Amino acid sequence: MSQRSSTSQPENTGEQEATPRPAPANAIGEERILDAAYELLLAIGMRRMTMADIARHAEVSRATLYRRWPNVQAVVAALMTREWTIALVSAFQPDAADGRARLVEGVVEVVAKTRVHPLMRKIIELDPEFLTPYLLERRGSSTVAHLALVEEGIRQGQADESIRDGDPVWLARQIILVSLASAVSGPVMASHDEYPKLDEELRVMLTRYLMP
């Protein structure tokens, strides 16, 4: 009887467990990384946060992180877009009396949420220069989304004759300008318990601005 060669491999009985493979980079959810960045930003601020910190907190490799974003600022920008997209989706409800009421109440709600949002307050407190380009130099993706939503709301209000005639593009731009001022500078003008008064005045202003 021939002997089994010493170099032969053991039989695969089907009972051996396969060695687990690491998940591919594209299987790691973006939400997991953004959640980690959110927690870090609130804890230490954007200026002290590094890509290595985010990768470590999200339990992903730095290579995975850099494949998606080039730097911390880009991660925070994506995080802000996510947070304000959530606010937009929840604010504009379809059960309003007419297009103007739906638009005005939606804008006021988004402004009120932005004014007290932990992410916004932490950035203003520790890293206000991050916001400067978006306020003075260019539109971020959140602003572009806001403009598109407000423009569509204006068109709907004009269709049901609850909003006056006018170019929806320019009406929307004016509404966004006023809303940004109330959201970002509101805490300079009023204490926290006075925020409802700011919201009410914004509601009156927008209603009269859009009224036919």
Backbone as a chain_set.jsonl record, in Angstrom:
{"seq": "MSQRSSTSQPENTGEQEATPRPAPANAIGEERILDAAYELLLAIGMRRMTMADIARHAEVSRATLYRRWPNVQAVVAALMTREWTIALVSAFQPDAADGRARLVEGVVEVVAKTRVHPLMRKIIELDPEFLTPYLLERRGSSTVAHLALVEEGIRQGQADESIRDGDPVWLARQIILVSLASAVSGPVMASHDEYPKLDEELRVMLTRYLMP", "coords": {"N": [[0.845, -1.178, 0.0], [0.552, 2.133, -0.846], [2.238, 4.896, 0.64], [0.854, 8.007, 2.003], [1.944, 11.008, 0.649], [4.163, 13.205, 2.346], [3.863, 15.776, 1.657], [1.323, 16.126, 0.873], [-1.955, 17.645, 1.001], [-4.212, 18.128, 3.744], [-7.364, 16.442, 3.884], [-10.359, 18.079, 2.812], [-12.84, 18.268, 4.865], [-15.118, 19.678, 5.079], [-15.733, 20.686, 7.48], [-14.098, 22.64, 8.365], [-13.731, 26.039, 9.255], [-14.096, 28.865, 7.229], [-11.691, 31.415, 6.755], [-12.502, 34.64, 7.808], [-12.962, 37.365, 5.578], [-11.855, 40.749, 5.219], [-14.235, 43.409, 4.995], [-14.996, 44.809, 1.818], [-13.965, 48.108, 0.711], [-16.059, 49.565, -0.462], [-18.219, 48.498, 0.769], [-18.507, 49.565, 3.206], [-20.529, 51.605, 4.989], [-21.38, 54.986, 4.226], [-22.763, 56.465, 6.099], [-21.912, 55.519, 8.556], [-19.311, 56.535, 8.748], [-19.809, 59.29, 8.638], [-21.349, 59.578, 10.93], [-19.424, 59.049, 12.865], [-17.689, 61.214, 12.418], [-19.383, 63.29, 13.155], [-19.73, 62.832, 15.928], [-17.093, 63.241, 16.8], [-16.647, 65.908, 16.022], [-18.416, 67.32, 17.675], [-17.247, 66.708, 20.074], [-14.504, 67.579, 20.038], [-14.204, 69.602, 18.19], [-13.775, 70.964, 14.861], [-11.264, 71.914, 14.038], [-9.32, 70.587, 15.54], [-9.697, 68.025, 14.756], [-8.674, 65.208, 12.877], [-8.09, 63.392, 9.792], [-7.154, 60.884, 10.424], [-8.172, 60.59, 13.002], [-10.93, 60.464, 12.458], [-11.066, 58.145, 10.867], [-10.168, 56.236, 12.719], [-12.155, 56.441, 14.701], [-14.403, 55.684, 13.276], [-13.698, 53.167, 12.698], [-12.456, 52.361, 10.301], [-10.16, 52.121, 7.54], [-7.621, 54.598, 6.834], [-7.147, 54.813, 4.141], [-9.584, 54.023, 3.026], [-11.167, 56.141, 3.875], [-9.953, 58.351, 2.586], [-10.479, 57.696, -0.03], [-12.991, 58.582, -0.367], [-13.262, 61.224, 0.593], [-11.231, 64.184, 0.435], [-10.197, 65.61, 2.617], [-10.614, 66.832, 6.032], [-12.362, 69.025, 5.997], [-13.955, 68.496, 3.759], [-15.267, 66.199, 4.612], [-16.791, 67.253, 6.73], [-18.365, 69.059, 5.309], [-19.913, 67.26, 3.805], [-21.226, 66.077, 5.915], [-22.736, 68.231, 6.916], [-24.409, 68.665, 4.719], [-25.878, 66.294, 4.805], [-27.214, 66.573, 7.302], [-28.791, 68.867, 6.926], [-30.319, 68.15, 4.775], [-31.93, 66.218, 5.898], [-33.364, 67.89, 7.646], [-34.727, 69.459, 5.775], [-36.36, 67.587, 4.438], [-38.127, 66.808, 6.441], [-39.433, 69.163, 7.055], [-41.083, 70.41, 5.065], [-44.227, 69.914, 4.701], [-47.012, 68.198, 3.193], [-49.648, 68.857, 3.909], [-50.483, 71.479, 4.236], [-52.475, 74.537, 4.123], [-52.285, 75.929, 1.706], [-50.018, 76.65, -1.07], [-48.383, 78.819, -0.289], [-48.532, 78.862, 2.534], [-47.454, 76.346, 3.083], [-44.827, 76.659, 2.12], [-43.844, 78.864, 3.636], [-44.09, 77.965, 6.321], [-42.438, 75.741, 6.18], [-39.9, 76.884, 5.603], [-39.535, 78.498, 7.893], [-39.428, 76.517, 9.872], [-37.101, 75.085, 9.149], [-35.175, 77.093, 9.505], [-35.449, 77.565, 12.268], [-34.617, 75.075, 13.295], [-31.993, 74.985, 12.339], [-30.786, 77.096, 13.68], [-30.426, 76.192, 16.284], [-29.121, 73.848, 16.001], [-26.871, 71.329, 17.049], [-24.513, 70.806, 15.586], [-24.182, 73.093, 13.94], [-23.966, 75.089, 15.938], [-21.622, 74.304, 17.272], [-19.687, 74.571, 15.26], [-19.847, 77.333, 14.742], [-19.044, 78.255, 17.222], [-16.393, 77.238, 17.582], [-15.061, 76.995, 15.082], [-15.619, 79.148, 13.145], [-14.632, 80.167, 10.766], [-14.884, 78.185, 8.885], [-17.424, 78.436, 7.831], [-17.35, 80.785, 6.415], [-16.661, 80.851, 3.524], [-19.046, 79.775, 2.472], [-20.902, 81.631, 3.144], [-20.019, 84.007, 2.041], [-18.657, 83.632, -0.387], [-19.272, 81.361, -2.097], [-21.797, 78.985, -3.158], [-22.783, 76.305, -1.186], [-23.524, 72.744, -1.338], [-25.742, 72.298, 0.265], [-27.026, 74.808, 0.274], [-27.667, 75.015, -2.432], [-29.519, 72.93, -2.635], [-31.492, 73.904, -0.891], [-32.294, 76.223, -2.272], [-33.391, 75.101, -4.627], [-35.57, 73.695, -3.566], [-37.109, 75.751, -2.415], [-37.642, 77.316, -4.669], [-39.267, 75.51, -6.125], [-41.39, 75.336, -4.318], [-42.36, 77.942, -4.482], [-43.265, 78.024, -7.133], [-45.358, 76.179, -6.953], [-47.022, 77.549, -5.192], [-47.598, 79.794, -6.739], [-49.024, 78.548, -8.718], [-51.381, 77.789, -7.404], [-52.239, 80.251, -6.786], [-51.661, 81.442, -4.365], [-49.294, 82.68, -3.94], [-47.575, 85.558, -4.998], [-47.039, 86.871, -8.355], [-43.894, 86.609, -10.072], [-40.395, 86.073, -10.659], [-39.507, 82.869, -9.822], [-36.878, 82.099, -9.237], [-35.51, 84.413, -8.328], [-37.148, 85.266, -6.262], [-36.816, 83.094, -4.548], [-34.076, 83.297, -3.96], [-33.988, 85.656, -2.456], [-35.487, 84.891, -0.236], [-33.844, 82.867, 0.827], [-31.578, 84.386, 1.521], [-32.593, 86.047, 3.598], [-33.357, 84.053, 5.37], [-30.927, 82.74, 5.993], [-29.623, 84.775, 7.424], [-31.28, 84.97, 9.686], [-30.98, 82.405, 10.752], [-28.188, 82.097, 11.259], [-27.3, 84.475, 12.5], [-29.219, 84.938, 14.362], [-28.879, 84.178, 17.175], [-27.297, 86.294, 17.999], [-28.991, 88.408, 18.124], [-31.063, 87.735, 19.803], [-32.017, 86.1, 22.852], [-32.005, 82.631, 23.859], [-34.573, 81.878, 24.776], [-36.066, 83.691, 23.433], [-36.188, 82.983, 20.818], [-38.586, 81.933, 19.579], [-39.951, 84.298, 19.049], [-38.351, 85.48, 17.087], [-38.826, 83.603, 15.08], [-41.548, 83.984, 14.62], [-41.619, 86.629, 13.645], [-40.136, 86.251, 11.305], [-41.892, 84.578, 9.975], [-44.092, 86.317, 9.555], [-42.837, 88.234, 7.906], [-42.091, 86.72, 5.601], [-44.594, 85.813, 4.762], [-45.932, 88.201, 4.081], [-44.232, 89.107, 2.094], [-44.586, 87.241, 0.077], [-47.282, 87.314, -0.462], [-50.053, 87.657, -2.713]], "CA": [[0.0, 0.0, 0.0], [1.398, 3.331, -0.932], [2.156, 5.872, 1.73], [0.483, 9.359, 1.609], [3.104, 11.904, 0.632], [4.185, 14.175, 3.451], [3.531, 17.118, 1.163], [-0.083, 16.208, 0.473], [-2.778, 18.523, 1.83], [-5.256, 17.413, 4.478], [-8.653, 16.403, 3.208], [-11.348, 19.089, 3.191], [-13.998, 17.531, 5.371], [-16.283, 20.548, 5.127], [-15.96, 21.139, 8.845], [-13.211, 23.758, 8.682], [-14.349, 27.349, 9.069], [-13.37, 29.756, 6.327], [-11.157, 32.624, 7.39], [-13.294, 35.793, 7.365], [-12.254, 38.387, 4.821], [-12.291, 42.103, 5.564], [-15.245, 43.946, 4.087], [-14.443, 45.742, 0.845], [-14.164, 49.515, 1.078], [-17.349, 50.079, -0.895], [-19.276, 47.923, 1.598], [-18.56, 50.331, 4.453], [-21.525, 52.646, 4.784], [-20.991, 56.375, 4.429], [-23.396, 56.963, 7.322], [-21.056, 55.14, 9.692], [-18.193, 57.476, 8.791], [-20.332, 60.606, 8.98], [-21.728, 59.54, 12.349], [-18.186, 59.165, 13.643], [-17.225, 62.592, 12.288], [-20.305, 64.113, 13.949], [-19.382, 62.676, 17.343], [-15.798, 63.875, 17.035], [-16.763, 67.352, 15.895], [-19.042, 67.83, 18.887], [-16.36, 66.482, 21.217], [-13.225, 68.296, 20.018], [-14.189, 70.673, 17.204], [-13.239, 70.586, 13.554], [-9.851, 72.29, 13.89], [-8.474, 69.574, 16.169], [-10.035, 66.717, 14.216], [-7.868, 64.798, 11.729], [-8.625, 62.25, 9.051], [-6.807, 59.686, 11.195], [-9.15, 60.506, 14.089], [-12.214, 60.012, 11.902], [-10.915, 56.738, 10.469], [-10.084, 55.421, 13.933], [-13.451, 56.452, 15.387], [-15.35, 54.938, 12.443], [-13.131, 51.82, 12.55], [-12.147, 52.103, 8.895], [-8.792, 52.51, 7.225], [-7.48, 55.94, 6.274], [-7.267, 54.696, 2.684], [-11.022, 54.028, 2.734], [-11.654, 57.507, 4.091], [-9.426, 59.239, 1.547], [-11.109, 57.386, -1.304], [-14.289, 59.27, -0.425], [-13.108, 62.663, 0.848], [-9.812, 64.534, 0.443], [-9.754, 66.227, 3.862], [-11.628, 66.964, 7.079], [-13.357, 70.009, 5.573], [-14.878, 67.836, 2.845], [-16.111, 65.315, 5.421], [-17.751, 68.094, 7.459], [-19.315, 69.567, 4.317], [-20.85, 66.168, 3.529], [-22.024, 65.914, 7.124], [-23.708, 69.323, 6.951], [-25.397, 68.39, 3.677], [-26.775, 65.255, 5.312], [-28.058, 67.072, 8.385], [-29.782, 69.824, 6.449], [-31.245, 67.418, 3.92], [-32.906, 65.636, 6.832], [-34.23, 68.979, 8.102], [-35.582, 69.858, 4.657], [-37.346, 66.549, 4.15], [-39.132, 66.763, 7.496], [-40.061, 70.465, 7.281], [-42.078, 70.803, 4.069], [-45.285, 68.917, 4.768], [-47.997, 68.415, 2.125], [-51.009, 69.079, 4.391], [-50.722, 72.893, 4.5], [-53.682, 75.067, 3.487], [-51.972, 76.285, 0.321], [-48.588, 76.648, -1.354], [-47.664, 79.825, 0.49], [-48.431, 78.402, 3.921], [-46.51, 75.219, 3.113], [-43.47, 77.178, 1.948], [-43.46, 79.718, 4.766], [-43.903, 77.151, 7.518], [-41.253, 74.915, 5.97], [-38.699, 77.711, 5.749], [-39.405, 78.889, 9.301], [-39.013, 75.339, 10.645], [-35.693, 74.793, 8.864], [-34.387, 78.141, 10.163], [-35.481, 77.323, 13.715], [-33.776, 73.906, 13.586], [-30.598, 75.326, 12.059], [-30.302, 78.03, 14.698], [-30.07, 75.485, 17.518], [-28.529, 72.541, 15.684], [-25.578, 71.183, 17.727], [-23.419, 70.9, 14.621], [-24.015, 74.5, 13.585], [-23.506, 75.867, 17.105], [-20.228, 73.958, 17.56], [-18.849, 75.174, 14.223], [-19.817, 78.776, 14.985], [-18.301, 78.479, 18.468], [-14.97, 76.889, 17.519], [-14.471, 77.061, 13.737], [-16.522, 79.949, 12.305], [-14.06, 80.427, 9.443], [-15.353, 77.148, 7.956], [-18.663, 78.885, 7.195], [-17.149, 82.017, 5.651], [-16.818, 80.701, 2.067], [-20.433, 79.488, 2.105], [-21.691, 82.845, 3.392], [-19.514, 85.174, 1.315], [-17.952, 83.367, -1.642], [-19.852, 80.366, -3.002], [-22.914, 78.208, -2.648], [-22.537, 74.905, -0.892], [-24.563, 71.844, -1.834], [-26.952, 72.502, 1.068], [-27.695, 76.003, -0.214], [-28.238, 74.676, -3.736], [-30.716, 72.133, -2.376], [-32.497, 74.808, -0.324], [-32.803, 77.073, -3.353], [-34.244, 74.299, -5.509], [-36.806, 73.368, -2.874], [-37.886, 76.979, -2.274], [-38.129, 77.659, -6.015], [-40.396, 74.637, -6.434], [-42.496, 75.752, -3.461], [-42.904, 79.182, -5.038], [-44.03, 77.664, -8.332], [-46.611, 75.558, -6.518], [-47.863, 78.605, -4.648], [-48.079, 80.609, -7.851], [-50.018, 77.754, -9.442], [-52.669, 77.847, -6.695], [-52.501, 81.69, -6.634], [-51.431, 81.917, -2.997], [-48.045, 83.437, -3.98], [-47.62, 86.587, -6.042], [-46.237, 86.662, -9.551], [-42.491, 86.985, -9.96], [-39.462, 85.019, -11.039], [-39.252, 82.019, -8.655], [-35.448, 82.056, -8.932], [-35.115, 85.58, -7.538], [-37.895, 85.223, -5.001], [-36.163, 82.092, -3.699], [-32.791, 83.813, -3.485], [-34.223, 86.62, -1.373], [-35.93, 84.135, 0.939], [-32.675, 82.197, 1.395], [-30.742, 85.408, 2.163], [-33.219, 86.405, 4.87], [-33.351, 82.878, 6.244], [-29.556, 82.548, 6.48], [-29.348, 85.776, 8.459], [-32.015, 84.609, 10.898], [-30.442, 81.165, 11.318], [-26.801, 82.226, 11.718], [-27.116, 85.641, 13.371], [-30.301, 85.03, 15.338], [-28.418, 84.196, 18.562], [-26.717, 87.599, 18.331], [-30.081, 89.357, 18.291], [-32.07, 87.295, 20.775], [-31.647, 84.997, 23.733], [-32.603, 81.359, 23.445], [-36.019, 81.85, 25.03], [-36.713, 84.643, 22.529], [-36.163, 82.474, 19.449], [-39.924, 81.873, 18.961], [-40.313, 85.62, 18.54], [-37.663, 85.598, 15.801], [-39.528, 82.763, 14.111], [-42.83, 84.61, 14.278], [-41.35, 87.775, 12.785], [-39.754, 85.722, 10.004], [-43.133, 84.085, 9.364], [-44.841, 87.487, 9.079], [-42.085, 88.836, 6.805], [-42.197, 85.886, 4.412], [-45.993, 85.79, 4.326], [-46.236, 89.464, 3.396], [-43.383, 89.183, 0.899], [-45.098, 86.344, -0.956], [-48.718, 87.476, -0.645], [-50.441, 88.296, -3.984]], "C": [[0.882, 1.23, 0.0], [1.167, 4.253, 0.239], [1.688, 7.212, 1.186], [1.707, 10.241, 1.688], [3.009, 12.895, 1.768], [3.826, 15.561, 2.992], [2.082, 17.246, 0.754], [-0.864, 17.038, 1.474], [-3.829, 17.713, 2.558], [-6.577, 17.5, 3.727], [-9.55, 17.505, 3.726], [-12.616, 18.359, 3.599], [-15.254, 18.355, 5.383], [-16.548, 21.102, 6.496], [-15.094, 22.325, 9.22], [-13.917, 25.081, 8.382], [-13.482, 28.199, 8.161], [-12.881, 30.981, 7.09], [-11.936, 33.843, 6.898], [-12.43, 36.811, 6.634], [-12.735, 39.77, 5.241], [-13.29, 42.602, 4.538], [-14.585, 44.878, 3.088], [-14.798, 47.167, 1.19], [-15.542, 50.011, 0.699], [-18.514, 49.477, -0.125], [-19.43, 48.672, 2.911], [-19.455, 51.538, 4.23], [-20.984, 54.042, 5.075], [-21.559, 56.927, 5.734], [-22.536, 56.672, 8.548], [-19.901, 56.135, 9.846], [-18.682, 58.866, 9.206], [-20.793, 60.666, 10.432], [-20.496, 59.705, 13.242], [-17.648, 60.591, 13.594], [-18.084, 63.532, 13.129], [-19.918, 64.052, 15.433], [-18.068, 63.365, 17.675], [-15.902, 65.391, 16.993], [-17.382, 67.958, 17.15], [-18.106, 67.72, 20.092], [-15.138, 67.394, 21.211], [-13.18, 69.459, 19.028], [-13.482, 70.258, 15.927], [-11.737, 70.841, 13.449], [-8.918, 71.235, 14.462], [-8.691, 68.179, 15.584], [-9.188, 66.42, 12.983], [-8.554, 63.645, 11.007], [-8.32, 60.946, 9.783], [-7.788, 59.485, 12.347], [-10.474, 59.94, 13.589], [-12.144, 58.536, 11.537], [-10.913, 55.825, 11.695], [-11.449, 55.311, 14.613], [-14.493, 55.657, 14.609], [-14.924, 53.491, 12.242], [-13.014, 51.435, 11.074], [-10.698, 52.522, 8.665], [-8.77, 53.941, 6.701], [-7.608, 55.909, 4.756], [-8.733, 54.714, 2.27], [-11.588, 55.428, 2.848], [-11.214, 58.435, 2.963], [-9.991, 58.912, 0.162], [-12.412, 58.147, -1.477], [-14.163, 60.784, -0.274], [-11.624, 63.013, 0.949], [-9.301, 65.076, 1.771], [-10.927, 66.347, 4.838], [-12.734, 67.922, 6.65], [-14.394, 69.379, 4.647], [-15.807, 66.875, 3.59], [-17.182, 66.125, 6.144], [-18.782, 68.677, 6.503], [-20.357, 68.508, 3.979], [-21.768, 65.931, 4.723], [-23.093, 66.998, 7.214], [-24.797, 69.112, 5.899], [-26.388, 67.337, 4.152], [-27.746, 65.804, 6.343], [-29.145, 68.008, 7.87], [-30.722, 69.217, 5.424], [-32.331, 66.772, 4.769], [-33.885, 66.703, 7.3], [-35.203, 69.397, 7.008], [-36.71, 68.854, 4.435], [-38.465, 66.557, 5.182], [-39.935, 68.049, 7.617], [-41.213, 70.761, 6.335], [-43.146, 69.719, 3.946], [-46.397, 69.227, 3.764], [-49.384, 68.816, 2.598], [-51.305, 70.537, 4.727], [-51.933, 73.384, 3.701], [-53.457, 75.398, 2.025], [-50.46, 76.33, 0.156], [-47.811, 77.644, -0.526], [-47.482, 79.375, 1.928], [-47.427, 77.264, 4.044], [-45.067, 75.718, 3.021], [-43.016, 77.965, 3.164], [-43.194, 78.877, 6.003], [-42.682, 76.252, 7.387], [-39.969, 75.685, 6.174], [-38.476, 78.082, 7.213], [-38.92, 77.71, 10.147], [-37.539, 75.024, 10.408], [-34.796, 75.826, 9.547], [-34.315, 77.89, 11.666], [-34.591, 76.144, 14.099], [-32.297, 74.225, 13.385], [-30.01, 76.17, 13.169], [-29.811, 77.316, 15.952], [-29.383, 74.15, 17.251], [-27.147, 72.423, 16.33], [-24.384, 71.324, 16.79], [-23.132, 72.354, 14.25], [-23.449, 75.311, 14.744], [-22.035, 75.577, 17.409], [-19.296, 74.584, 16.531], [-18.74, 76.679, 14.439], [-18.97, 79.097, 16.213], [-16.799, 78.294, 18.286], [-14.312, 77.129, 16.163], [-15.313, 77.907, 12.79], [-15.97, 80.208, 10.907], [-14.47, 79.363, 8.416], [-16.583, 77.615, 7.186], [-18.452, 80.061, 6.255], [-17.288, 81.841, 4.149], [-18.264, 80.499, 1.642], [-21.341, 80.691, 2.318], [-21.296, 83.994, 2.473], [-18.998, 84.885, -0.086], [-18.657, 82.413, -2.596], [-21.023, 79.66, -2.331], [-22.471, 76.781, -2.367], [-23.692, 74.055, -1.396], [-25.855, 71.972, -1.038], [-27.732, 73.704, 0.577], [-28.347, 75.75, -1.562], [-29.529, 73.875, -3.554], [-31.84, 72.996, -1.81], [-33.126, 75.666, -1.411], [-33.771, 76.305, -4.247], [-35.588, 74.008, -4.858], [-37.7, 74.603, -2.742], [-38.444, 77.414, -3.633], [-39.348, 76.809, -6.378], [-41.607, 75.001, -5.588], [-43.151, 77.024, -3.966], [-43.748, 78.886, -6.274], [-45.364, 77.02, -7.965], [-47.564, 76.602, -5.957], [-48.397, 79.539, -5.722], [-49.16, 79.864, -8.632], [-51.372, 77.782, -8.739], [-53.04, 79.282, -6.295], [-52.401, 82.179, -5.185], [-50.131, 82.716, -2.893], [-48.076, 84.361, -5.19], [-46.782, 86.187, -7.249], [-44.807, 87.142, -9.318], [-41.622, 85.802, -10.345], [-39.148, 84.16, -9.814], [-37.782, 81.974, -8.256], [-35.062, 83.209, -8.017], [-35.902, 85.696, -6.242], [-37.226, 84.249, -4.033], [-34.844, 82.607, -3.146], [-32.983, 84.803, -2.339], [-34.656, 85.91, -0.098], [-34.746, 83.449, 1.611], [-31.768, 83.202, 2.097], [-31.29, 85.79, 3.532], [-33.135, 85.256, 5.864], [-31.968, 82.606, 6.82], [-29.229, 83.519, 7.603], [-30.031, 85.403, 9.766], [-31.423, 83.379, 11.566], [-29.075, 81.372, 11.952], [-26.645, 83.343, 12.739], [-28.213, 85.795, 14.409], [-29.835, 85.065, 16.779], [-27.732, 85.501, 18.974], [-27.813, 88.581, 18.706], [-31.07, 88.987, 19.391], [-31.51, 86.183, 21.643], [-32.415, 83.75, 23.32], [-34.111, 81.343, 23.656], [-36.787, 82.856, 24.174], [-36.74, 84.156, 21.077], [-37.554, 82.354, 18.831], [-40.38, 83.223, 18.414], [-39.625, 85.88, 17.205], [-38.401, 84.803, 14.726], [-40.841, 83.407, 13.681], [-42.626, 85.818, 13.367], [-40.92, 87.339, 11.389], [-40.989, 85.222, 9.255], [-43.95, 85.25, 8.782], [-44.161, 88.103, 7.859], [-42.26, 88.036, 5.515], [-43.623, 85.869, 3.867], [-46.329, 87.063, 3.548], [-45.434, 89.611, 2.111], [-43.989, 88.383, -0.25], [-46.578, 86.551, -1.274], [-49.041, 88.158, -1.98], [-50.914, 89.749, -3.786]], "O": [[1.84, 1.331, 0.766], [0.057, 4.375, 0.757], [2.039, 7.571, 0.062], [2.429, 10.223, 2.685], [1.926, 13.367, 2.115], [3.518, 16.433, 3.805], [1.638, 18.317, 0.339], [-0.495, 17.131, 2.645], [-4.295, 16.701, 2.034], [-6.868, 18.479, 3.039], [-9.526, 17.838, 4.911], [-13.373, 17.889, 2.749], [-16.338, 17.84, 5.657], [-17.47, 21.896, 6.682], [-15.307, 22.953, 10.257], [-14.613, 25.212, 7.375], [-12.262, 28.239, 8.318], [-13.577, 31.51, 7.957], [-12.024, 34.063, 5.69], [-11.298, 37.08, 7.036], [-13.905, 39.94, 5.583], [-13.206, 42.262, 3.358], [-13.707, 45.657, 3.458], [-15.792, 47.426, 1.869], [-16.146, 50.79, 1.437], [-19.662, 49.876, -0.321], [-20.386, 48.437, 3.651], [-19.171, 52.387, 3.386], [-20.238, 54.253, 6.031], [-20.927, 57.75, 6.396], [-22.449, 57.489, 9.464], [-19.563, 56.525, 10.963], [-18.05, 59.536, 10.023], [-20.642, 61.696, 11.09], [-20.534, 60.415, 14.246], [-17.201, 61.121, 14.611], [-17.567, 64.464, 13.745], [-19.796, 65.079, 16.1], [-17.948, 64.005, 18.72], [-15.317, 66.082, 17.827], [-16.923, 68.993, 17.633], [-18.166, 68.535, 21.013], [-14.765, 67.93, 22.255], [-12.217, 70.226, 19.026], [-12.689, 69.317, 15.918], [-11.019, 70.055, 12.831], [-7.835, 71.012, 13.922], [-7.939, 67.255, 15.894], [-9.005, 67.293, 12.134], [-9.469, 63.012, 11.535], [-9.125, 60.015, 9.767], [-8.191, 58.359, 12.64], [-11.062, 59.056, 14.212], [-13.05, 57.767, 11.857], [-11.567, 54.783, 11.71], [-11.852, 54.232, 15.047], [-15.368, 55.027, 15.204], [-15.672, 52.684, 11.692], [-13.413, 50.347, 10.659], [-10.093, 53.195, 9.5], [-9.772, 54.438, 6.189], [-8.111, 56.855, 4.15], [-9.09, 55.348, 1.277], [-12.394, 55.852, 2.019], [-12.014, 59.215, 2.448], [-9.98, 59.766, -0.725], [-12.884, 58.337, -2.598], [-14.875, 61.538, -0.938], [-10.84, 62.23, 1.486], [-8.1, 65.016, 2.037], [-12.066, 66.011, 4.515], [-13.91, 67.666, 6.906], [-15.58, 69.693, 4.74], [-16.982, 66.747, 3.248], [-18.349, 65.731, 6.168], [-19.958, 68.779, 6.854], [-21.545, 68.813, 3.876], [-22.947, 65.621, 4.556], [-24.24, 66.707, 7.554], [-25.974, 69.355, 6.165], [-27.593, 67.465, 3.932], [-28.948, 65.543, 6.278], [-30.288, 67.949, 8.324], [-31.824, 69.729, 5.227], [-33.506, 66.78, 4.403], [-35.092, 66.465, 7.349], [-36.373, 69.66, 7.283], [-37.869, 69.233, 4.266], [-39.626, 66.337, 4.838], [-41.01, 68.044, 8.216], [-42.227, 71.312, 6.762], [-42.997, 68.751, 3.2], [-46.692, 70.395, 3.513], [-50.242, 69.097, 1.761], [-52.276, 70.816, 5.43], [-52.361, 72.746, 2.739], [-54.336, 75.174, 1.193], [-49.711, 76.084, 1.101], [-46.694, 77.354, -0.099], [-46.389, 79.494, 2.481], [-46.642, 77.22, 4.992], [-44.194, 75.254, 3.755], [-41.913, 77.75, 3.666], [-42.173, 79.06, 6.667], [-41.969, 76.023, 8.364], [-39.05, 75.206, 6.838], [-37.356, 77.99, 7.716], [-38.093, 77.888, 11.041], [-36.807, 74.729, 11.353], [-33.763, 75.466, 10.11], [-33.245, 77.99, 12.266], [-33.889, 76.199, 15.109], [-31.451, 73.79, 14.165], [-28.857, 75.977, 13.556], [-28.882, 77.785, 16.61], [-29.096, 73.403, 18.187], [-26.326, 73.327, 16.177], [-23.361, 71.899, 17.163], [-21.98, 72.788, 14.248], [-22.55, 76.13, 14.55], [-21.283, 76.485, 17.762], [-18.226, 75.078, 16.888], [-17.65, 77.24, 14.329], [-18.26, 80.102, 16.235], [-16.012, 79.102, 18.779], [-13.121, 77.435, 16.104], [-15.69, 77.425, 11.722], [-16.732, 80.443, 9.969], [-14.41, 79.611, 7.212], [-16.773, 77.243, 6.028], [-19.287, 80.313, 5.386], [-17.993, 82.637, 3.528], [-18.678, 80.982, 0.589], [-22.425, 80.764, 1.741], [-22.119, 84.854, 2.156], [-18.908, 85.802, -0.903], [-18.637, 82.642, -3.805], [-21.21, 79.728, -1.116], [-21.859, 76.131, -3.214], [-24.717, 74.581, -1.829], [-26.942, 71.781, -1.583], [-28.957, 73.647, 0.469], [-29.457, 76.218, -1.813], [-30.518, 74.121, -4.245], [-32.999, 72.845, -2.194], [-34.347, 75.816, -1.465], [-34.846, 76.805, -4.581], [-36.627, 74.066, -5.517], [-38.913, 74.513, -2.936], [-39.598, 77.834, -3.725], [-40.344, 77.329, -6.881], [-42.734, 74.978, -6.082], [-44.371, 77.167, -3.886], [-44.833, 79.445, -6.434], [-46.383, 77.29, -8.601], [-48.768, 76.554, -6.21], [-49.525, 80.021, -5.624], [-50.097, 80.475, -9.145], [-52.408, 77.797, -9.403], [-54.01, 79.508, -5.572], [-52.984, 83.202, -4.826], [-49.885, 83.362, -1.875], [-48.545, 83.987, -6.265], [-45.937, 85.295, -7.178], [-44.559, 87.987, -8.458], [-42.08, 84.66, -10.35], [-38.575, 84.668, -8.85], [-37.465, 81.828, -7.076], [-34.357, 83.001, -7.03], [-35.378, 86.173, -5.235], [-37.085, 84.541, -2.846], [-34.531, 82.373, -1.978], [-32.228, 84.789, -1.367], [-34.238, 86.285, 0.997], [-34.65, 83.448, 2.838], [-31.237, 82.901, 3.167], [-30.546, 85.851, 4.51], [-32.874, 85.462, 7.05], [-31.841, 82.279, 8.0], [-28.632, 83.139, 8.61], [-29.43, 85.508, 10.835], [-31.364, 83.302, 12.793], [-28.82, 80.885, 13.053], [-25.938, 83.182, 13.734], [-28.145, 86.69, 15.252], [-30.325, 85.886, 17.555], [-27.6, 85.781, 20.166], [-27.593, 89.484, 19.514], [-31.829, 89.836, 19.857], [-30.639, 85.423, 21.22], [-33.356, 83.816, 22.529], [-34.849, 80.848, 22.804], [-38.018, 82.871, 24.186], [-37.261, 84.849, 20.203], [-37.703, 82.648, 17.645], [-41.112, 83.28, 17.426], [-40.234, 86.435, 16.291], [-38.576, 85.274, 13.602], [-41.197, 83.372, 12.503], [-43.384, 86.008, 12.416], [-41.287, 87.972, 10.399], [-41.114, 85.42, 8.047], [-44.437, 85.171, 7.654], [-44.829, 88.456, 6.887], [-42.544, 88.605, 4.461], [-43.831, 85.907, 2.654], [-46.941, 87.001, 2.482], [-45.923, 90.187, 1.139], [-43.918, 88.794, -1.408], [-47.073, 86.012, -2.264], [-48.382, 89.13, -2.346], [-51.272, 90.419, -4.754]]}, "num_chains": 1, "name": "protein.A"}
